[in-house]
Amino acid sequence: MQVQALNRRAMNKYQELHNAMEVVRIALGEAAKLHKKIKEPSREEAGWQVPSKEEVKAAYEKAVAQLNTLHNSTVEWEKELVSRGWRV
């Protein structure tokens, strides 16, 4: 009985992780739409500056790559859990 509860908990935790990654993927998709609207900031002012369009694009691409890496890792983790019958 206790093992079944642990298995359900493992499945629920995995589903929460999957849902969270999907929320981030949607947010990144929405952020990609804003890239076209970014204007180059003036670099004449001293002090705090807004990142350039290239810097924002590079940060976006890095976030997407990291999310894909995390997704691939979770797919491997899910395969391991399924092969063990979700036993923890």
Residue pairs with C-beta under 8 A, 6 or more apart in sequence:
3 87
6 87
6 88
7 85
7 86
7 87
7 88
9 88
10 81
10 86
10 88
11 86
14 74
14 77
14 78
14 81
17 74
18 74
21 67
21 70
21 71
21 74
24 67
25 67
28 60
28 63
28 64
28 67
31 60
32 60
35 53
35 56
35 57
35 60
38 53
38 56
39 53
40 52
40 53
41 49
41 50
41 51
41 52
43 49
51 59
